[in-house]
Amino acid sequence: MPSHYEIKYLDDGKEHINYAGEYDLVAITALTPKASRAFEIADEFRKRGKYVVMGGPHASVLPEDAARHADSVFVGEAQFSWNDFIEDFMQGHPKPVYNGAGRYAAMTESPVPRYDLLNMENYKIIPVETTRGCPHDCEFCSSTKLWGRSYRRKNVAQVIREIEEVKRYANNKFLFFVDDNMFVQREFSYELLKAIRKYKLRWFAQSDISVSDDDKLLDLIYQAGCRELLIGFETISPDNLKTLDSSQWKLKQLARYPSAIEKIQAEGISIYGSFILGLDHDDESVFQRTRDFIINTNLLGFQILVMTPIPGTRVHERLKKENRLYPVKDWGTYSTYQLNYELKKMSRDTFEKGMLWLFRELYSEEAFNKRKMHYLKLIRNLKKS
């Protein structure tokens, strides 16, 4: 926004919305699981005569859905169209749709985010973005649809300015580098990690398992303050991995997962493994196999998600063509913890009972203590070396 406008930022998950506030313009962004709630907010403001615009991932892939609740809808990255919209709005003739689909902003032109607008007391973790895009075009992931397959990044100086801005308002917060796959471009990663070492940060990021191939990179990641990496293993089924991405990159990594996990965690970087259940080749054995993999590899952290056909993904289009999607009553059911389609090899009841069994097994005190003691042993060995 141009600097002479007064802006108030509200996080509906953290703060009360004052619908009677004197706002000239209300702009709302939402992921699909929060879309129905975003529509409620938009409808309430419009009842009060406020002009409402909507953008973000859900509006970008289903603009017709957002248009039922907003006066203007933004498709794609708004960097191309926001200033045009503000000019149109001030002149009294804003357009119903501002379409930037297929156009991708140069991240080197991105301004420093307005961290001063956040109520920092509400957050233990502060997000920082350095790149956009991911080379792995997974069927279930909307990243490629939203950001494209090309890999875009800010320059190191930009990232440093953002870190300094975060520290200005929240000096001791944990940072989350929100990039889908942070370390794809190695030379840039080396440069960035060396630059942020001096700030003595504590942070986590998302990556793929290939970081285990690069001893120099692993060392720099730890030295720069990373203490956890989220890695999407997705599934340990070869049949499922064959269908996830066209290059079958993750299938090729499957056999070395245990050794790679051990190597990364031995560097003092815990792994938060992400797994998706409910893929087409999953049967009742998937719960036991996933449990055994997590326990045997001593993953310190993990998330077990239900495969969710987010609109805009290839899997959503495929399941729609196969007439397997359940009717949508509320986008809140797309939370990644609820089933939204007909499974191929299990009943819904069998799947839900299997998920509950898996959670009980993995989140038991005994299972957690085993993982914790293994990781503490790795840390003690790290300090000795």
C-alpha positions, 0 to 999 in steps of 0.5 A, spaced: 500 500 500 502 507 498 505 509 505 500 515 506 494 510 507 492 508 514 492 500 515 490 496 520 492 488 520 487 483 523 488 476 524 482 472 525 485 466 529 488 471 534 484 477 534 477 480 535 474 483 529 470 490 530 465 490 524 463 497 526 470 500 525 471 506 520 474 502 514 474 504 507 476 498 504 476 491 507 481 486 504 481 479 506 486 473 504 485 465 505 487 458 504 482 454 502 480 451 509 479 458 512 475 460 506 468 459 509 470 463 515 473 468 510 466 468 506 462 470 513 467 475 515 466 478 508 459 478 508 458 481 515 462 487 512 458 488 506 452 488 510 455 494 513 456 497 506 464 496 506 467 495 500 470 488 500 476 485 496 478 477 496 485 474 494 490 469 496 490 461 494 483 460 494 480 466 491 486 465 485 483 457 484 476 458 485 475 466 483 467 464 482 467 462 489 470 468 492 466 473 487 459 471 491 462 474 497 466 480 495 466 486 490 473 485 487 477 478 487 484 478 485 487 472 482 494 470 482 500 475 485 497 482 486 503 485 485 501 486 478 494 489 480 494 492 487 496 499 485 491 499 479 486 497 483 487 502 488 487 507 483 480 505 480 477 504 487 479 512 489 476 514 482 470 510 484 470 504 478 474 498 481 473 492 476 470 486 479 476 481 477 484 483 477 487 477 474 494 476 474 494 468 473 500 466 470 504 472 471 509 471 477 512 477 480 520 479 481 521 477 488 527 482 488 522 488 487 518 485 493 518 491 499 519 489 506 513 486 510 510 491 515 512 487 521 510 493 525 503 491 524 503 485 527 501 484 534 507 480 536 505 478 543 500 473 539 506 469 535 511 465 538 514 464 530 515 469 525 514 468 518 520 470 513 520 468 505 526 468 501 523 464 495 517 462 491 516 455 487 518 448 487 521 443 482 517 437 484 510 438 481 507 433 486 499 431 484 496 433 491 500 440 492 498 447 489 504 450 489 506 449 482 499 452 480 500 458 485 507 460 484 509 456 477 515 451 477 520 456 476 524 458 482 524 465 484 528 468 490 529 475 493 537 477 494 541 476 500 540 483 502 533 483 502 532 477 506 537 481 511 533 487 511 527 483 513 530 479 519 533 486 522 526 488 521 523 482 525 528 483 530 526 490 531 519 488 533 521 481 536 528 480 537 527 473 540 522 470 536 523 463 533 523 464 525 520 460 520 522 460 513 516 459 509 519 457 502 516 450 500 523 448 498 528 453 501 535 450 499 534 448 491 539 453 489 545 451 493 550 457 491 544 462 494 543 458 500 551 458 502 551 465 501 544 466 505 546 462 511 553 465 511 550 472 512 545 470 517 550 466 522 552 473 525 544 474 527 544 468 532 537 466 530 533 460 531 529 458 526 526 452 522 524 451 514 522 446 509 526 442 505 527 436 501 531 430 503 537 432 498 540 436 503 543 430 506 547 429 500 551 436 501 555 436 508 557 443 507 550 445 506 548 441 512 554 444 516 552 451 514 544 450 516 546 448 523 551 454 524 546 459 521 541 457 527 536 452 524 534 447 529 528 443 525 527 442 518 520 440 515 521 434 510 515 431 506 516 424 505 509 424 503 508 416 503 513 410 504 509 406 498 513 405 492 506 404 488 504 411 491 510 415 490 510 413 482 504 417 481 505 423 485 510 427 481 512 426 473 519 425 475 518 420 480 524 424 484 521 422 491 520 414 489 528 415 487 529 417 494 525 412 498 531 407 499 535 412 502 530 415 507 533 412 513 540 413 512 539 420 510 534 422 516 540 419 521 545 423 518 541 430 518 539 429 525 546 427 527 548 434 525 543 437 531 537 438 526 531 435 528 526 432 522 519 434 522 517 429 517 510 430 513 506 424 511 500 423 507 495 417 508 489 416 503 492 415 497 490 411 492 494 405 493 493 405 501 490 399 504 489 397 511 497 396 512 498 403 511 497 405 518 502 399 521 507 401 516 507 408 517 508 407 524 514 402 523 517 407 519 517 413 524 519 409 530 525 405 526 528 412 523 527 415 530 524 421 527 523 426 532 517 430 530 512 428 524 505 430 522 500 425 519 495 428 514 489 426 510 490 427 503 486 433 501 484 434 494 485 442 494 482 446 489 487 447 483 491 441 484 491 435 479 489 430 484 482 435 485 481 435 478 482 427 477 478 425 483 472 430 480 473 427 473 472 420 477 466 422 481 469 421 487 469 427 491 464 428 497 460 434 496 463 441 499 458 444 505 464 447 508 471 449 506 473 447 513 472 440 512 479 441 507 483 441 514 488 436 512 485 432 517 478 430 514 476 425 508 473 429 502 473 423 497 471 416 496 477 411 497 479 406 493 482 400 498 478 402 504 472 404 507 471 411 510 470 407 517 476 403 516 480 409 514 478 413 520 479 408 525 486 406 522 488 414 523 486 414 530 490 407 532 496 411 529 495 417 533 495 413 539 501 409 537 505 415 535 503 420 540 504 415 546 508 417 552 513 411 551 513 412 543 515 420 544 520 418 550 524 413 545 524 419 540 526 424 545 532 420 548 535 418 541 535 425 539 538 427 546 544 422 544 545 425 538 546 432 541 550 429 546 555 426 541 554 433 537 557 437 543 563 432 544 565 432 537 
